[in-house]
Every structure is written in C-alpha cells, then in structure tokens.
Amino acid sequence: MNIDIVNGDLLKQDVEVIVNPWNQNIFPWWLLIPQGVSKKVRKEGGTQPFKELYKKGFISLGSAILTQSGNLPFKGIIHVAGINLFWFATKISIQKSVINSIKIANKNHFNSIAFPLIGAGTGGMNNEKVLNIIKEALHSTTYKGRVLIVIYK
C-alpha cells in the first residue's frame, strides 16, 4: 500500500474520495454545529452529503457510510463514526473507521483516498497518537490505491 503523509487541507487533495470524521448520526445534521473537517465539508460541499447521510440513520461506532460529494470535486465522501456518544475517539473507533473506509474504497474501486486525523481535535486525541493508529490500521488492510493522510496545517 502506498501511504503518503502530507500537511495541508483535506479538501484540496487530488484524490477520488475523502473521509469525513463524523459521529454516530443520532442527532439530525441540522441540529449539529459541525467542527473541523465536517464544518469545512459542509461549507464548501453544501448540505446534500449530510442530508443523504441523515437518511441512513444510526451509524455504529467505527462504521463508514459513502455519500455523494455535493459541490466538492470528489467521487464521494466516506463519513465515519469516529467519535462516541460522549464526543471522544478511541483507538478502536479510529481503527474500525479506517478499516471500514478502505473496504468502501475497495468495493467502489476508488483509486485514491485521503484521511484526516480521525479523532484528533473534537475527538480529544493528539495528532501523533492518531497518526500511529491510522497507519497501524492501514497496514492491517489491503488496498491497491493511493492513500493520503492529511495533517491540517
């Protein structure tokens, strides 16, 4: 697997699909004030991906859901339930989010995927720890495409 770690903006990466760290989708999207990556996805991509995601209902911790990308130039957005009901990320929630995202990328034949640091920021974990968890999870999967881990700067 080809993994690159870059500093920058997730939404500016030249990939087919991006991963949006989300929650378990219990509350209607319009009641939540998105933060971090989700805030930027909503601002630049519009509300269509979130409306589509809301129709999917509850998302178990670590699960991933593919939606259209709205106004963003990607083939899709993979939303992951990377934080629990108390708004914290765990090693398991991050690992499952990564593995389930790769499963979706494989199933849909996406040739490239970009991950943010799932669980950093709102999830309460530090960047270095999250980066190590993501790399470990990626190495436990098989994916022939290009993987970017984007550290927001």
Disulfide bonds with the S-S distance in Angstrom:
none
